[in-house]
Amino acid sequence: MSETDFYPVLTEIFRDVFMRDVALRPELTAKDVPGWDSFKQIEIIVALEEKYDIKFHTRELDQLNNVGDLARVLAGKTKP
């Protein structure tokens, strides 16, 4: 899967976490979304781990600066 293939799922997860629509784009950061704090970040990560049956490592999480980074890491973790 390519990075862009993850945006529909990411959009759904963000909608569930924030209880509203969030227009995702690669450069979107937590500073751009009211209410996106460390607790919401954990909810997003846990939802993705459950959805794709994967685990994120601390090093990977430390490198996430925006939604594009998250999509890139997902693409790398879900390759066959």
PDB file of N, CA, C and O in Angstrom:
ATOM      1  N   MET A   1       0.839  -1.189   0.000  1.00  0.00           N
ATOM      2  CA  MET A   1       0.000   0.000   0.000  1.00  0.00           C
ATOM      3  C   MET A   1       0.879   1.245   0.000  1.00  0.00           C
ATOM      4  O   MET A   1       1.955   1.273   0.597  1.00  0.00           O
ATOM      5  N   SER A   2       0.396   2.255  -0.675  1.00  0.00           N
ATOM      6  CA  SER A   2       1.140   3.516  -0.677  1.00  0.00           C
ATOM      7  C   SER A   2       0.656   4.385   0.487  1.00  0.00           C
ATOM      8  O   SER A   2      -0.364   4.103   1.116  1.00  0.00           O
ATOM      9  N   GLU A   3       1.400   5.424   0.745  1.00  0.00           N
ATOM     10  CA  GLU A   3       1.047   6.332   1.848  1.00  0.00           C
ATOM     11  C   GLU A   3      -0.353   6.901   1.671  1.00  0.00           C
ATOM     12  O   GLU A   3      -1.107   6.999   2.640  1.00  0.00           O
ATOM     13  N   THR A   4      -0.704   7.272   0.464  1.00  0.00           N
ATOM     14  CA  THR A   4      -2.015   7.884   0.231  1.00  0.00           C
ATOM     15  C   THR A   4      -3.160   6.898   0.460  1.00  0.00           C
ATOM     16  O   THR A   4      -4.286   7.317   0.726  1.00  0.00           O
ATOM     17  N   ASP A   5      -2.893   5.614   0.361  1.00  0.00           N
ATOM     18  CA  ASP A   5      -3.928   4.609   0.600  1.00  0.00           C
ATOM     19  C   ASP A   5      -4.413   4.618   2.049  1.00  0.00           C
ATOM     20  O   ASP A   5      -5.506   4.128   2.335  1.00  0.00           O
ATOM     21  N   PHE A   6      -3.630   5.159   2.948  1.00  0.00           N
ATOM     22  CA  PHE A   6      -3.981   5.156   4.370  1.00  0.00           C
ATOM     23  C   PHE A   6      -4.875   6.335   4.772  1.00  0.00           C
ATOM     24  O   PHE A   6      -5.449   6.320   5.861  1.00  0.00           O
ATOM     25  N   TYR A   7      -5.000   7.329   3.938  1.00  0.00           N
ATOM     26  CA  TYR A   7      -5.758   8.526   4.323  1.00  0.00           C
ATOM     27  C   TYR A   7      -7.240   8.261   4.617  1.00  0.00           C
ATOM     28  O   TYR A   7      -7.775   8.870   5.544  1.00  0.00           O
ATOM     29  N   PRO A   8      -7.930   7.383   3.874  1.00  0.00           N
ATOM     30  CA  PRO A   8      -9.322   7.103   4.245  1.00  0.00           C
ATOM     31  C   PRO A   8      -9.447   6.501   5.661  1.00  0.00           C
ATOM     32  O   PRO A   8     -10.344   6.873   6.417  1.00  0.00           O
ATOM     33  N   VAL A   9      -8.563   5.592   6.002  1.00  0.00           N
ATOM     34  CA  VAL A   9      -8.592   4.988   7.342  1.00  0.00           C
ATOM     35  C   VAL A   9      -8.175   6.013   8.390  1.00  0.00           C
ATOM     36  O   VAL A   9      -8.789   6.103   9.454  1.00  0.00           O
ATOM     37  N   LEU A  10      -7.141   6.780   8.095  1.00  0.00           N
ATOM     38  CA  LEU A  10      -6.716   7.822   9.029  1.00  0.00           C
ATOM     39  C   LEU A  10      -7.844   8.831   9.253  1.00  0.00           C
ATOM     40  O   LEU A  10      -8.062   9.271  10.382  1.00  0.00           O
ATOM     41  N   THR A  11      -8.552   9.196   8.205  1.00  0.00           N
ATOM     42  CA  THR A  11      -9.668  10.131   8.329  1.00  0.00           C
ATOM     43  C   THR A  11     -10.739   9.568   9.252  1.00  0.00           C
ATOM     44  O   THR A  11     -11.274  10.281  10.102  1.00  0.00           O
ATOM     45  N   GLU A  12     -11.047   8.300   9.083  1.00  0.00           N
ATOM     46  CA  GLU A  12     -12.048   7.642   9.938  1.00  0.00           C
ATOM     47  C   GLU A  12     -11.599   7.622  11.401  1.00  0.00           C
ATOM     48  O   GLU A  12     -12.391   7.901  12.301  1.00  0.00           O
ATOM     49  N   ILE A  13     -10.344   7.297  11.632  1.00  0.00           N
ATOM     50  CA  ILE A  13      -9.823   7.248  13.004  1.00  0.00           C
ATOM     51  C   ILE A  13      -9.806   8.637  13.620  1.00  0.00           C
ATOM     52  O   ILE A  13     -10.201   8.806  14.773  1.00  0.00           O
ATOM     53  N   PHE A  14      -9.361   9.618  12.879  1.00  0.00           N
ATOM     54  CA  PHE A  14      -9.355  10.991  13.390  1.00  0.00           C
ATOM     55  C   PHE A  14     -10.771  11.454  13.716  1.00  0.00           C
ATOM     56  O   PHE A  14     -10.990  12.130  14.720  1.00  0.00           O
ATOM     57  N   ARG A  15     -11.730  11.090  12.868  1.00  0.00           N
ATOM     58  CA  ARG A  15     -13.126  11.458  13.118  1.00  0.00           C
ATOM     59  C   ARG A  15     -13.616  10.814  14.416  1.00  0.00           C
ATOM     60  O   ARG A  15     -14.304  11.461  15.204  1.00  0.00           O
ATOM     61  N   ASP A  16     -13.271   9.564  14.640  1.00  0.00           N
ATOM     62  CA  ASP A  16     -13.658   8.873  15.871  1.00  0.00           C
ATOM     63  C   ASP A  16     -12.994   9.482  17.098  1.00  0.00           C
ATOM     64  O   ASP A  16     -13.640   9.653  18.132  1.00  0.00           O
ATOM     65  N   VAL A  17     -11.723   9.808  16.995  1.00  0.00           N
ATOM     66  CA  VAL A  17     -10.968  10.342  18.132  1.00  0.00           C
ATOM     67  C   VAL A  17     -11.407  11.761  18.485  1.00  0.00           C
ATOM     68  O   VAL A  17     -11.593  12.086  19.658  1.00  0.00           O
ATOM     69  N   PHE A  18     -11.572  12.597  17.469  1.00  0.00           N
ATOM     70  CA  PHE A  18     -11.887  14.004  17.721  1.00  0.00           C
ATOM     71  C   PHE A  18     -13.389  14.305  17.678  1.00  0.00           C
ATOM     72  O   PHE A  18     -13.814  15.416  17.996  1.00  0.00           O
ATOM     73  N   MET A  19     -14.186  13.308  17.281  1.00  0.00           N
ATOM     74  CA  MET A  19     -15.645  13.434  17.191  1.00  0.00           C
ATOM     75  C   MET A  19     -16.067  14.594  16.278  1.00  0.00           C
ATOM     76  O   MET A  19     -17.059  15.278  16.527  1.00  0.00           O
ATOM     77  N   ARG A  20     -15.289  14.786  15.229  1.00  0.00           N
ATOM     78  CA  ARG A  20     -15.601  15.766  14.190  1.00  0.00           C
ATOM     79  C   ARG A  20     -14.704  15.469  12.988  1.00  0.00           C
ATOM     80  O   ARG A  20     -13.713  14.746  13.101  1.00  0.00           O
ATOM     81  N   ASP A  21     -15.062  16.028  11.856  1.00  0.00           N
ATOM     82  CA  ASP A  21     -14.237  15.836  10.664  1.00  0.00           C
ATOM     83  C   ASP A  21     -12.965  16.667  10.771  1.00  0.00           C
ATOM     84  O   ASP A  21     -12.992  17.828  11.179  1.00  0.00           O
ATOM     85  N   VAL A  22     -11.863  16.053  10.402  1.00  0.00           N
ATOM     86  CA  VAL A  22     -10.575  16.738  10.356  1.00  0.00           C
ATOM     87  C   VAL A  22     -10.042  16.543   8.934  1.00  0.00           C
ATOM     88  O   VAL A  22      -9.876  15.412   8.478  1.00  0.00           O
ATOM     89  N   ALA A  23      -9.781  17.634   8.248  1.00  0.00           N
ATOM     90  CA  ALA A  23      -9.260  17.566   6.875  1.00  0.00           C
ATOM     91  C   ALA A  23      -7.773  17.211   6.939  1.00  0.00           C
ATOM     92  O   ALA A  23      -6.931  18.056   7.241  1.00  0.00           O
ATOM     93  N   LEU A  24      -7.474  15.957   6.652  1.00  0.00           N
ATOM     94  CA  LEU A  24      -6.091  15.496   6.751  1.00  0.00           C
ATOM     95  C   LEU A  24      -5.312  15.868   5.496  1.00  0.00           C
ATOM     96  O   LEU A  24      -5.810  15.782   4.374  1.00  0.00           O
ATOM     97  N   ARG A  25      -4.085  16.279   5.727  1.00  0.00           N
ATOM     98  CA  ARG A  25      -3.129  16.541   4.657  1.00  0.00           C
ATOM     99  C   ARG A  25      -1.754  16.177   5.224  1.00  0.00           C
ATOM    100  O   ARG A  25      -1.571  16.203   6.441  1.00  0.00           O
ATOM    101  N   PRO A  26      -0.809  15.847   4.387  1.00  0.00           N
ATOM    102  CA  PRO A  26       0.484  15.368   4.883  1.00  0.00           C
ATOM    103  C   PRO A  26       1.169  16.294   5.886  1.00  0.00           C
ATOM    104  O   PRO A  26       1.812  15.818   6.822  1.00  0.00           O
ATOM    105  N   GLU A  27       1.042  17.600   5.705  1.00  0.00           N
ATOM    106  CA  GLU A  27       1.762  18.536   6.575  1.00  0.00           C
ATOM    107  C   GLU A  27       0.999  18.892   7.855  1.00  0.00           C
ATOM    108  O   GLU A  27       1.485  19.694   8.653  1.00  0.00           O
ATOM    109  N   LEU A  28      -0.189  18.309   8.063  1.00  0.00           N
ATOM    110  CA  LEU A  28      -0.992  18.593   9.251  1.00  0.00           C
ATOM    111  C   LEU A  28      -0.286  18.116  10.522  1.00  0.00           C
ATOM    112  O   LEU A  28       0.184  16.981  10.588  1.00  0.00           O
ATOM    113  N   THR A  29      -0.215  18.995  11.535  1.00  0.00           N
ATOM    114  CA  THR A  29       0.421  18.650  12.808  1.00  0.00           C
ATOM    115  C   THR A  29      -0.576  18.825  13.946  1.00  0.00           C
ATOM    116  O   THR A  29      -1.670  19.356  13.755  1.00  0.00           O
ATOM    117  N   ALA A  30      -0.190  18.378  15.110  1.00  0.00           N
ATOM    118  CA  ALA A  30      -1.038  18.506  16.296  1.00  0.00           C
ATOM    119  C   ALA A  30      -1.355  19.970  16.584  1.00  0.00           C
ATOM    120  O   ALA A  30      -2.439  20.279  17.080  1.00  0.00           O
ATOM    121  N   LYS A  31      -0.450  20.853  16.287  1.00  0.00           N
ATOM    122  CA  LYS A  31      -0.679  22.291  16.531  1.00  0.00           C
ATOM    123  C   LYS A  31      -1.813  22.841  15.674  1.00  0.00           C
ATOM    124  O   LYS A  31      -2.415  23.859  16.014  1.00  0.00           O
ATOM    125  N   ASP A  32      -2.104  22.164  14.559  1.00  0.00           N
ATOM    126  CA  ASP A  32      -3.141  22.623  13.642  1.00  0.00           C
ATOM    127  C   ASP A  32      -4.544  22.169  14.035  1.00  0.00           C
ATOM    128  O   ASP A  32      -5.529  22.661  13.487  1.00  0.00           O
ATOM    129  N   VAL A  33      -4.642  21.233  14.982  1.00  0.00           N
ATOM    130  CA  VAL A  33      -5.935  20.640  15.338  1.00  0.00           C
ATOM    131  C   VAL A  33      -6.237  20.924  16.808  1.00  0.00           C
ATOM    132  O   VAL A  33      -5.565  20.386  17.688  1.00  0.00           O
ATOM    133  N   PRO A  34      -7.229  21.753  17.083  1.00  0.00           N
ATOM    134  CA  PRO A  34      -7.595  22.014  18.481  1.00  0.00           C
ATOM    135  C   PRO A  34      -7.944  20.710  19.205  1.00  0.00           C
ATOM    136  O   PRO A  34      -8.717  19.892  18.707  1.00  0.00           O
ATOM    137  N   GLY A  35      -7.363  20.540  20.373  1.00  0.00           N
ATOM    138  CA  GLY A  35      -7.637  19.361  21.176  1.00  0.00           C
ATOM    139  C   GLY A  35      -6.706  18.186  20.928  1.00  0.00           C
ATOM    140  O   GLY A  35      -6.811  17.161  21.603  1.00  0.00           O
ATOM    141  N   TRP A  36      -5.788  18.322  19.960  1.00  0.00           N
ATOM    142  CA  TRP A  36      -4.865  17.222  19.696  1.00  0.00           C
ATOM    143  C   TRP A  36      -3.725  17.314  20.701  1.00  0.00           C
ATOM    144  O   TRP A  36      -2.754  18.044  20.508  1.00  0.00           O
ATOM    145  N   ASP A  37      -3.873  16.561  21.765  1.00  0.00           N
ATOM    146  CA  ASP A  37      -2.855  16.528  22.813  1.00  0.00           C
ATOM    147  C   ASP A  37      -2.261  15.126  22.883  1.00  0.00           C
ATOM    148  O   ASP A  37      -2.540  14.286  22.028  1.00  0.00           O
ATOM    149  N   SER A  38      -1.447  14.877  23.896  1.00  0.00           N
ATOM    150  CA  SER A  38      -0.776  13.582  24.001  1.00  0.00           C
ATOM    151  C   SER A  38      -1.764  12.438  24.199  1.00  0.00           C
ATOM    152  O   SER A  38      -1.508  11.320  23.750  1.00  0.00           O
ATOM    153  N   PHE A  39      -2.881  12.697  24.859  1.00  0.00           N
ATOM    154  CA  PHE A  39      -3.881  11.650  25.052  1.00  0.00           C
ATOM    155  C   PHE A  39      -4.551  11.279  23.730  1.00  0.00           C
ATOM    156  O   PHE A  39      -4.782  10.102  23.455  1.00  0.00           O
ATOM    157  N   LYS A  40      -4.856  12.273  22.925  1.00  0.00           N
ATOM    158  CA  LYS A  40      -5.433  12.005  21.608  1.00  0.00           C
ATOM    159  C   LYS A  40      -4.433  11.282  20.720  1.00  0.00           C
ATOM    160  O   LYS A  40      -4.806  10.406  19.938  1.00  0.00           O
ATOM    161  N   GLN A  41      -3.168  11.648  20.841  1.00  0.00           N
ATOM    162  CA  GLN A  41      -2.118  10.976  20.066  1.00  0.00           C
ATOM    163  C   GLN A  41      -2.096   9.487  20.397  1.00  0.00           C
ATOM    164  O   GLN A  41      -1.993   8.645  19.505  1.00  0.00           O
ATOM    165  N   ILE A  42      -2.193   9.173  21.681  1.00  0.00           N
ATOM    166  CA  ILE A  42      -2.208   7.767  22.101  1.00  0.00           C
ATOM    167  C   ILE A  42      -3.427   7.059  21.527  1.00  0.00           C
ATOM    168  O   ILE A  42      -3.313   5.923  21.065  1.00  0.00           O
ATOM    169  N   GLU A  43      -4.585   7.701  21.547  1.00  0.00           N
ATOM    170  CA  GLU A  43      -5.795   7.099  20.988  1.00  0.00           C
ATOM    171  C   GLU A  43      -5.621   6.792  19.504  1.00  0.00           C
ATOM    172  O   GLU A  43      -6.038   5.735  19.031  1.00  0.00           O
ATOM    173  N   ILE A  44      -5.012   7.707  18.781  1.00  0.00           N
ATOM    174  CA  ILE A  44      -4.781   7.514  17.350  1.00  0.00           C
ATOM    175  C   ILE A  44      -3.860   6.315  17.130  1.00  0.00           C
ATOM    176  O   ILE A  44      -4.146   5.447  16.304  1.00  0.00           O
ATOM    177  N   ILE A  45      -2.772   6.274  17.860  1.00  0.00           N
ATOM    178  CA  ILE A  45      -1.797   5.194  17.702  1.00  0.00           C
ATOM    179  C   ILE A  45      -2.402   3.844  18.057  1.00  0.00           C
ATOM    180  O   ILE A  45      -2.223   2.871  17.324  1.00  0.00           O
ATOM    181  N   VAL A  46      -3.115   3.777  19.176  1.00  0.00           N
ATOM    182  CA  VAL A  46      -3.738   2.512  19.598  1.00  0.00           C
ATOM    183  C   VAL A  46      -4.763   2.047  18.566  1.00  0.00           C
ATOM    184  O   VAL A  46      -4.833   0.858  18.256  1.00  0.00           O
ATOM    185  N   ALA A  47      -5.549   2.967  18.037  1.00  0.00           N
ATOM    186  CA  ALA A  47      -6.535   2.609  17.018  1.00  0.00           C
ATOM    187  C   ALA A  47      -5.858   2.037  15.775  1.00  0.00           C
ATOM    188  O   ALA A  47      -6.341   1.066  15.193  1.00  0.00           O
ATOM    189  N   LEU A  48      -4.740   2.640  15.370  1.00  0.00           N
ATOM    190  CA  LEU A  48      -4.006   2.128  14.208  1.00  0.00           C
ATOM    191  C   LEU A  48      -3.378   0.773  14.491  1.00  0.00           C
ATOM    192  O   LEU A  48      -3.385  -0.104  13.627  1.00  0.00           O
ATOM    193  N   GLU A  49      -2.838   0.592  15.682  1.00  0.00           N
ATOM    194  CA  GLU A  49      -2.265  -0.704  16.044  1.00  0.00           C
ATOM    195  C   GLU A  49      -3.327  -1.801  15.998  1.00  0.00           C
ATOM    196  O   GLU A  49      -3.065  -2.907  15.525  1.00  0.00           O
ATOM    197  N   GLU A  50      -4.514  -1.491  16.489  1.00  0.00           N
ATOM    198  CA  GLU A  50      -5.596  -2.475  16.477  1.00  0.00           C
ATOM    199  C   GLU A  50      -6.091  -2.733  15.056  1.00  0.00           C
ATOM    200  O   GLU A  50      -6.324  -3.882  14.680  1.00  0.00           O
ATOM    201  N   LYS A  51      -6.250  -1.691  14.281  1.00  0.00           N
ATOM    202  CA  LYS A  51      -6.761  -1.819  12.918  1.00  0.00           C
ATOM    203  C   LYS A  51      -5.849  -2.678  12.046  1.00  0.00           C
ATOM    204  O   LYS A  51      -6.324  -3.532  11.297  1.00  0.00           O
ATOM    205  N   TYR A  52      -4.543  -2.452  12.143  1.00  0.00           N
ATOM    206  CA  TYR A  52      -3.588  -3.129  11.264  1.00  0.00           C
ATOM    207  C   TYR A  52      -2.817  -4.252  11.949  1.00  0.00           C
ATOM    208  O   TYR A  52      -1.944  -4.864  11.332  1.00  0.00           O
ATOM    209  N   ASP A  53      -3.125  -4.532  13.214  1.00  0.00           N
ATOM    210  CA  ASP A  53      -2.436  -5.571  13.976  1.00  0.00           C
ATOM    211  C   ASP A  53      -0.914  -5.373  13.909  1.00  0.00           C
ATOM    212  O   ASP A  53      -0.158  -6.278  13.557  1.00  0.00           O
ATOM    213  N   ILE A  54      -0.508  -4.163  14.257  1.00  0.00           N
ATOM    214  CA  ILE A  54       0.909  -3.788  14.266  1.00  0.00           C
ATOM    215  C   ILE A  54       1.242  -3.172  15.618  1.00  0.00           C
ATOM    216  O   ILE A  54       0.353  -2.899  16.425  1.00  0.00           O
ATOM    217  N   LYS A  55       2.510  -2.959  15.854  1.00  0.00           N
ATOM    218  CA  LYS A  55       2.984  -2.245  17.044  1.00  0.00           C
ATOM    219  C   LYS A  55       3.976  -1.179  16.594  1.00  0.00           C
ATOM    220  O   LYS A  55       4.853  -1.424  15.766  1.00  0.00           O
ATOM    221  N   PHE A  56       3.812  -0.005  17.158  1.00  0.00           N
ATOM    222  CA  PHE A  56       4.768   1.072  16.907  1.00  0.00           C
ATOM    223  C   PHE A  56       5.854   1.012  17.968  1.00  0.00           C
ATOM    224  O   PHE A  56       5.584   0.740  19.138  1.00  0.00           O
ATOM    225  N   HIS A  57       7.073   1.265  17.550  1.00  0.00           N
ATOM    226  CA  HIS A  57       8.192   1.347  18.481  1.00  0.00           C
ATOM    227  C   HIS A  57       8.396   2.810  18.869  1.00  0.00           C
ATOM    228  O   HIS A  57       8.071   3.714  18.100  1.00  0.00           O
ATOM    229  N   THR A  58       8.927   3.031  20.044  1.00  0.00           N
ATOM    230  CA  THR A  58       9.147   4.386  20.543  1.00  0.00           C
ATOM    231  C   THR A  58       9.934   5.218  19.542  1.00  0.00           C
ATOM    232  O   THR A  58       9.613   6.386  19.325  1.00  0.00           O
ATOM    233  N   ARG A  59      10.936   4.648  18.943  1.00  0.00           N
ATOM    234  CA  ARG A  59      11.766   5.365  17.962  1.00  0.00           C
ATOM    235  C   ARG A  59      10.912   5.858  16.793  1.00  0.00           C
ATOM    236  O   ARG A  59      11.104   6.972  16.306  1.00  0.00           O
ATOM    237  N   GLU A  60       9.971   5.027  16.345  1.00  0.00           N
ATOM    238  CA  GLU A  60       9.090   5.437  15.246  1.00  0.00           C
ATOM    239  C   GLU A  60       8.185   6.582  15.684  1.00  0.00           C
ATOM    240  O   GLU A  60       7.985   7.542  14.940  1.00  0.00           O
ATOM    241  N   LEU A  61       7.646   6.480  16.876  1.00  0.00           N
ATOM    242  CA  LEU A  61       6.751   7.522  17.377  1.00  0.00           C
ATOM    243  C   LEU A  61       7.480   8.844  17.557  1.00  0.00           C
ATOM    244  O   LEU A  61       6.910   9.909  17.321  1.00  0.00           O
ATOM    245  N   ASP A  62       8.729   8.781  17.972  1.00  0.00           N
ATOM    246  CA  ASP A  62       9.514   9.999  18.156  1.00  0.00           C
ATOM    247  C   ASP A  62       9.761  10.729  16.836  1.00  0.00           C
ATOM    248  O   ASP A  62      10.015  11.934  16.832  1.00  0.00           O
ATOM    249  N   GLN A  63       9.689  10.009  15.724  1.00  0.00           N
ATOM    250  CA  GLN A  63       9.961  10.602  14.414  1.00  0.00           C
ATOM    251  C   GLN A  63       8.708  11.157  13.727  1.00  0.00           C
ATOM    252  O   GLN A  63       8.789  11.687  12.619  1.00  0.00           O
ATOM    253  N   LEU A  64       7.544  11.031  14.391  1.00  0.00           N
ATOM    254  CA  LEU A  64       6.299  11.516  13.793  1.00  0.00           C
ATOM    255  C   LEU A  64       6.147  13.013  14.046  1.00  0.00           C
ATOM    256  O   LEU A  64       5.976  13.446  15.185  1.00  0.00           O
ATOM    257  N   ASN A  65       6.210  13.785  12.986  1.00  0.00           N
ATOM    258  CA  ASN A  65       6.045  15.237  13.088  1.00  0.00           C
ATOM    259  C   ASN A  65       4.747  15.726  12.476  1.00  0.00           C
ATOM    260  O   ASN A  65       4.290  16.830  12.771  1.00  0.00           O
ATOM    261  N   ASN A  66       4.150  14.897  11.616  1.00  0.00           N
ATOM    262  CA  ASN A  66       2.920  15.292  10.937  1.00  0.00           C
ATOM    263  C   ASN A  66       2.192  14.053  10.424  1.00  0.00           C
ATOM    264  O   ASN A  66       2.675  12.932  10.581  1.00  0.00           O
ATOM    265  N   VAL A  67       1.043  14.257   9.818  1.00  0.00           N
ATOM    266  CA  VAL A  67       0.236  13.149   9.319  1.00  0.00           C
ATOM    267  C   VAL A  67       0.963  12.406   8.195  1.00  0.00           C
ATOM    268  O   VAL A  67       0.833  11.188   8.077  1.00  0.00           O
ATOM    269  N   GLY A  68       1.713  13.116   7.385  1.00  0.00           N
ATOM    270  CA  GLY A  68       2.482  12.466   6.325  1.00  0.00           C
ATOM    271  C   GLY A  68       3.493  11.479   6.883  1.00  0.00           C
ATOM    272  O   GLY A  68       3.676  10.396   6.327  1.00  0.00           O
ATOM    273  N   ASP A  69       4.151  11.844   7.977  1.00  0.00           N
ATOM    274  CA  ASP A  69       5.092  10.923   8.620  1.00  0.00           C
ATOM    275  C   ASP A  69       4.365   9.675   9.112  1.00  0.00           C
ATOM    276  O   ASP A  69       4.873   8.561   8.984  1.00  0.00           O
ATOM    277  N   LEU A  70       3.176   9.868   9.674  1.00  0.00           N
ATOM    278  CA  LEU A  70       2.390   8.739  10.165  1.00  0.00           C
ATOM    279  C   LEU A  70       2.019   7.808   9.008  1.00  0.00           C
ATOM    280  O   LEU A  70       2.140   6.590   9.138  1.00  0.00           O
ATOM    281  N   ALA A  71       1.574   8.357   7.896  1.00  0.00           N
ATOM    282  CA  ALA A  71       1.227   7.549   6.733  1.00  0.00           C
ATOM    283  C   ALA A  71       2.449   6.800   6.202  1.00  0.00           C
ATOM    284  O   ALA A  71       2.347   5.645   5.788  1.00  0.00           O
ATOM    285  N   ARG A  72       3.608   7.469   6.219  1.00  0.00           N
ATOM    286  CA  ARG A  72       4.852   6.826   5.746  1.00  0.00           C
ATOM    287  C   ARG A  72       5.215   5.629   6.606  1.00  0.00           C
ATOM    288  O   ARG A  72       5.569   4.570   6.089  1.00  0.00           O
ATOM    289  N   VAL A  73       5.127   5.798   7.935  1.00  0.00           N
ATOM    290  CA  VAL A  73       5.458   4.708   8.852  1.00  0.00           C
ATOM    291  C   VAL A  73       4.464   3.557   8.668  1.00  0.00           C
ATOM    292  O   VAL A  73       4.855   2.390   8.665  1.00  0.00           O
ATOM    293  N   LEU A  74       3.175   3.891   8.516  1.00  0.00           N
ATOM    294  CA  LEU A  74       2.176   2.846   8.289  1.00  0.00           C
ATOM    295  C   LEU A  74       2.475   2.068   7.013  1.00  0.00           C
ATOM    296  O   LEU A  74       2.391   0.840   6.996  1.00  0.00           O
ATOM    297  N   ALA A  75       2.819   2.773   5.959  1.00  0.00           N
ATOM    298  CA  ALA A  75       3.129   2.103   4.688  1.00  0.00           C
ATOM    299  C   ALA A  75       4.301   1.147   4.870  1.00  0.00           C
ATOM    300  O   ALA A  75       4.298   0.052   4.308  1.00  0.00           O
ATOM    301  N   GLY A  76       5.289   1.543   5.638  1.00  0.00           N
ATOM    302  CA  GLY A  76       6.439   0.676   5.883  1.00  0.00           C
ATOM    303  C   GLY A  76       6.120  -0.524   6.752  1.00  0.00           C
ATOM    304  O   GLY A  76       6.719  -1.586   6.583  1.00  0.00           O
ATOM    305  N   LYS A  77       5.190  -0.374   7.679  1.00  0.00           N
ATOM    306  CA  LYS A  77       4.860  -1.457   8.595  1.00  0.00           C
ATOM    307  C   LYS A  77       3.878  -2.464   8.017  1.00  0.00           C
ATOM    308  O   LYS A  77       3.791  -3.587   8.516  1.00  0.00           O
ATOM    309  N   THR A  78       3.153  -2.102   7.001  1.00  0.00           N
ATOM    310  CA  THR A  78       2.127  -2.984   6.468  1.00  0.00           C
ATOM    311  C   THR A  78       2.495  -3.607   5.129  1.00  0.00           C
ATOM    312  O   THR A  78       1.661  -4.254   4.496  1.00  0.00           O
ATOM    313  N   LYS A  79       3.721  -3.422   4.700  1.00  0.00           N
ATOM    314  CA  LYS A  79       4.156  -4.045   3.441  1.00  0.00           C
ATOM    315  C   LYS A  79       4.203  -5.553   3.644  1.00  0.00           C
ATOM    316  O   LYS A  79       4.566  -6.034   4.717  1.00  0.00           O
ATOM    317  N   PRO A  80       3.830  -6.299   2.595  1.00  0.00           N
ATOM    318  CA  PRO A  80       3.857  -7.769   2.692  1.00  0.00           C
ATOM    319  C   PRO A  80       5.250  -8.321   2.863  1.00  0.00           C
ATOM    320  O   PRO A  80       5.426  -9.535   2.959  1.00  0.00           O
TER     321      PRO A  80
END
